Amino acid sequence: MLEYSEKLTLRPWDMVEQDVVALREAGFSDSAILDINQVTGYYAFANRLADGLGIELDFDYIAKHPRHLVPIGSNFHSDGSVADV
């Protein structure tokens, strides 16, 4: 799954049917493959929008609301750096 997502993110023009077949052979259903594809595509889309508009994260907000925005096992500092907990 991660190889598929990485390839879709970095080299979408290289995607071939065998990439989907490999996911099926690994046990993913067509519905799960669609989810993987859509989540990967959405993150690429959202990041390109933010980067293209020069949007930056509000690290002060993140520091004040870490429970909702920080991945489990990580903690954002007000300068934007991340430290493992």
SULDA-V597711 format. One record per pair of residues at least 24 apart in sequence whose C-alpha atoms are under 7 Angstrom apart, sorted by the first residue. I is the first residue (numbers start at 0). J is the second residue. D is the distance in whole Angstrom. If there is no record, write none. Layout:
# SULDA-V597711
I | J | D
I | J | D
This chain:
# SULDA-V597711
4 | 39 | 6
8 | 39 | 7
8 | 43 | 7
